[in-house]
Amino acid sequence: MSYTFDIVGISPVFNFMDRQSPDRIAVTSKAYLGSPECSLDAFMRSVDLLSEKPAWNWDEVMTAIVNFWLVNEERIRYWKTELAIARDDHLLVAYIAHVEALRHELEQLWIR
């Protein structure tokens, strides 16, 4: 299995929590993570807070998060700065995706 991780933006806490409610999580190709700080440790802890965890290889998920952190220093610095500017009631949002499931989901969009 292959996974990808990326930081996608900043969101108010309540908006993020609303999107994370179990009735809105229907897709197993990706999961969104939220963190009040921009650090590797914070995102690794946020994995434990997922209310609905897909049946993934979570060791590989953690490896994908670490690999992102190792090769994206500039982007991480950018998001740290943006998060520092945001109000305290905001989270940094990232996603983790199962590459093959995401590819299949996107292919289904083209078929319709």
C-alpha positions in Angstrom: 0.0 0.0 0.0 1.1 3.5 -0.6 0.0 6.7 1.3 0.5 10.4 0.7 0.4 13.2 3.2 0.0 17.0 2.6 -0.9 20.1 4.5 -3.9 21.8 2.8 -4.7 24.9 4.9 -6.0 26.5 8.0 -9.5 26.1 9.3 -11.6 27.3 12.2 -11.8 24.5 14.8 -15.6 24.2 14.6 -15.6 23.9 10.8 -13.0 21.2 11.0 -14.9 19.3 13.7 -18.1 19.5 11.7 -16.4 17.9 8.7 -15.0 15.2 10.9 -18.4 14.0 12.2 -18.9 10.2 11.6 -21.9 10.8 9.3 -19.8 12.9 7.0 -16.9 10.5 6.7 -18.0 8.1 4.0 -14.8 7.8 2.0 -12.0 5.5 2.9 -9.5 6.9 0.4 -8.5 9.8 2.7 -8.7 11.2 6.2 -8.2 14.7 7.4 -6.0 15.6 10.3 -6.2 18.8 12.3 -3.5 20.2 14.6 -3.2 23.5 16.7 0.5 23.4 16.0 2.7 22.8 12.9 5.0 20.0 14.1 5.6 16.4 13.1 4.8 15.2 16.6 1.5 17.1 16.6 0.3 15.5 13.4 1.4 12.1 14.5 -0.7 12.6 17.7 -3.6 13.8 15.6 -3.8 10.4 13.9 -4.8 8.9 17.3 -7.7 11.4 17.5 -9.4 10.2 14.3 -12.9 9.1 15.1 -13.2 6.7 12.2 -9.9 5.1 11.2 -9.9 3.3 7.8 -8.4 -0.2 7.7 -5.0 1.0 6.6 -1.4 0.0 7.4 -0.9 2.7 10.1 2.8 2.1 10.3 3.0 3.1 6.6 0.8 6.1 7.2 3.2 7.3 9.9 6.1 6.8 7.5 4.4 8.9 4.9 3.9 11.7 7.5 7.6 11.5 8.5 8.8 11.5 4.9 6.7 14.6 4.2 8.4 16.3 7.1 11.9 15.3 5.9 11.6 16.8 2.3 9.3 19.8 2.7 11.1 22.2 5.0 10.1 25.3 3.1 6.4 24.4 3.0 6.4 23.5 6.7 8.0 26.9 7.5 5.3 28.6 5.4 2.5 26.9 7.2 4.1 27.5 10.7 4.1 31.2 9.8 0.5 31.2 8.5 -0.7 29.3 11.6 1.0 31.8 13.8 -0.9 34.6 12.1 -4.2 32.8 12.4 -6.4 33.2 15.5 -6.2 30.7 18.3 -9.4 29.1 17.3 -7.9 27.7 14.1 -6.2 24.4 13.2 -3.7 23.5 10.6 -5.4 20.9 8.3 -3.7 18.1 6.5 -4.8 14.9 4.7 -3.5 11.4 4.5 -4.6 9.4 1.5 -4.4 5.8 0.4 -3.0 6.4 -3.1 -4.7 3.4 -4.9 -8.1 4.1 -3.3 -7.9 7.8 -4.1 -6.9 7.0 -7.7 -9.9 4.6 -8.0 -12.2 7.3 -6.5 -11.0 9.9 -9.0 -11.4 7.4 -11.9 -15.0 6.8 -10.9 -15.6 10.6 -11.2 -14.5 10.4 -14.9 -16.8 7.5 -15.6 -19.9 9.2 -14.5 
